[in-house]
Amino acid sequence: MSSADQPTHEHQVGITNAQEKNPDRTIADLTADMNARFEAGDYAEAARIALEITARSKDELAATFQQHGVSVLHLDHEAFGIYEGQIEPSYDVLVDGRTDDVLSAAREFGAHHAQEMVLIARKLHEGETDPEQRLAVTITLNEEIGVEVAVEIADVVRDCGFKGATFAPKRNGTIVIYHTENLEMSPEAFQQHAVQLSNELKKRYKQLRYRETFHILILVRP
């Protein structure tokens, strides 16, 4: 099936521009400063710099998707992620388009900003199954997440065995974790660790909600 014949779908995109290798010297310097602040425990200043970094490329990210014929349904630059156990600024992005077009746009933006990996996730429709489907867990804290809280949660996420997650503060404090191959967990272990994480967070967030869904996951190396 050619790209033009593919149906359109909503895709969640895990992407950042915060790289010390970024060819944009300003972003590279800001990223180095932010990482140093995180290491020093100066989370308030690290958060301010993180939002400055992602704000710089928010319009470029939207334009890149649109140039590839992909509609941007939601784009918020005030988000955080964990990649390989480290916290980083991220975008909370939901787009609608053909999968090949979404991949092309994400690959282009990621390559331009020296990102090592981009995650594309398409939720399976009701009644749809696929041999490549993977479990995803969404934990909603029903509370906004500031950077200090994000760092604390990152520690809990790592303690529960997860190397990656996305925090969306403006979506009622939503945490999304996908069962990616690099976790080196069976589906059963992933589910068990996710329930453990939910139980740990429920000690602090009494209104927490836990949901499991299936997605098609694509990890893109720009």
N, C-alpha and C positions, 0 to 999 in steps of 0.2 A: 504494500500500500504506500503510495507516495504521500509526502507531507500534505499536499493539497487535498488529498482524499481522507485524511485522518479527521475523526471527530474532535471537537474541542472539549476540554475538561478543565475543572479547577485544579490548580496545583499550588501547594505550599512550597516556598523556596527558602532554603536556609543559606544565607549569603552575607558576606561582610566585605568591607573595604579596608579594614584595619590590619595592615601588614607593615612590618618594619622594612620589608623589601619593596614596598609600593613605589613605583616610578614617580609618583607625585611626591616630591620632597617634603612638602608641608605635611601631608598625611603620614608619611614615614616617620617624620620627627615627632608628630603628635602621638603616634602609636608607641614609639619608644618611650616617650614621657609618660604616657598612660600606663604602660606595663611596669615602669619603674615605680609609679605611684601605687599600683596594686601591690607590688612586692613589698613596699614600705608600709602598707596598711592605711594609706591616705585615700580611703575609698571615695570620699566626697569629691576630691579633686579629680580622681581617676574617672568618676562618673561624669563630671563636667566635660572632661576631655573626650571621653567616649562618645558623648552625644554630639560634640563638635565634629568629631571625625565622621560619623555616619551622616550628619546633616550636610556635610560638604558634597556628598555624592548622591543624595536622595533623588534629586531631579534627573541626574544622569541615569540612575538605575531605572526609573520610570520610563525615560525616553528610550532606553535600550530595548526594553520589552515592547514598547509601542512600535518601534522601528521594525521589529520582527513580527508584527501583526498580532501581538498578545495584549489582551486587555488587563489593566491593573485594577483589581477589585479593592485591594487594601494595601497600603504601604505606610508603615510607621517606622521611623528611624530610632525610636526610643525603646530598643529591645536589647537583650543580652543572650549570649549563647555560651555553651561549653563545648570546646573542641579539644580532643585528646587530653581532657582533664583540666584545661585552662579556660578561664572566663574571658570573653571578648565581646565587644559591641557588635550588634547584629541588626538586621532589618527584619521586621515582621511583615512578610510579603505573601499575598494571595493573588494569583493571576488566573486568567482564563484564556486558553488557547490550545492549539495543537501541541502535542508533547514535543515533537521535533523542534518547533519554533521556540517553545519555552527553554529547551535545552540549549539551543543556539544562542539565545539572548543571555542566559545565565553563564554560559561558557565565555561569551564575549566580555561581559562585565567582570567575571572572575579573573580572566586572563589579564585584563587591563589593570586590575588592582592586585595582581600577584597572589590571588587566593589559591591555597593548595587543594581545596575540595569544596564542591557545592552540592547540597542535598536537594533533590527534587522529589516531592511526595504527592502522589495522586490518590485520593481516597476512593476506595471501591464503592460503586453504587449499590443500593439495596438489591440483593439477589445476585449480584455479580461475584464470580469467583475467578481466581487466576492462580496458576501454579507458582507464580513469583510473588504472591501476596505476602506481606509482612505485617506483624502486629505493631500498632502504635498505641501509646498510652498518653492520655491527656489528663493532667491533674490541675484542677482549677481551685485556687486558694480562696477565691472571692475576696481578695484584698490586693491592692496595688503593691508591686514589688519595687522598692528602691534598690540602689546598687548595694548598699550595705546588706540588705536582706538577700539579694541575689547571690552575694558572695557566701553568705551562710548556707543558703540552699545548695549552692554548688558543692560545698563540702559534704552535705548530706547525700547528694546525688552521687558523688564519687565514692563515698563510703558504702553505698548500695551497689557499687560495681559498674556504674555507667560512665562512659567516657564522653558522651555527648548529650546535650539537651538544649532546648530553646525556651527562654523566658519572655513572655509578652506582658509587660506590666499593665498596659491599658486594656487588656482583655481579661479583666478581673483577676490578674495574677495567674496567668495560664502557663503551665509547664508542659511541653510536649517532648516525648522521648520515642524515637523510632528504633525498631529492632534491626539495626544495620549489621552487616557482616563483620565489621571490625570489632564488634562487642565480644565475639567468640563465645556466644551463649546459645544454648538450645532454646526453642520457643518456650518450653516449660520453665527453664531457668529465668528467661527474660520476664515472664509473667510473675514468677515468684519474687524476683528482685523488685519489680514494679510495685507489687502489693506491699513489700517491705518498706519501700520508699514512701508510699502513701500512708502507711501506718505511722511512720516516723514523723511525717509532716502533720498528720492529724492531731498529734499531741499539742501542736501550736495553733493550727488553723482548724477550728471546730466546724466551719462551714465548708470544708474541703469536699470537692466532688471528684470522682474517679471514673474514667470512661476508657474503654478499649475499642479500637476500630482497626480495620485492615486497609493497608495502602500498598500501592506499587511504588517502590523506592528506586531511585536512580542516583548513584553517586557519580558526579562529574568532576574529572580532573581537567581544569582549563589548560 
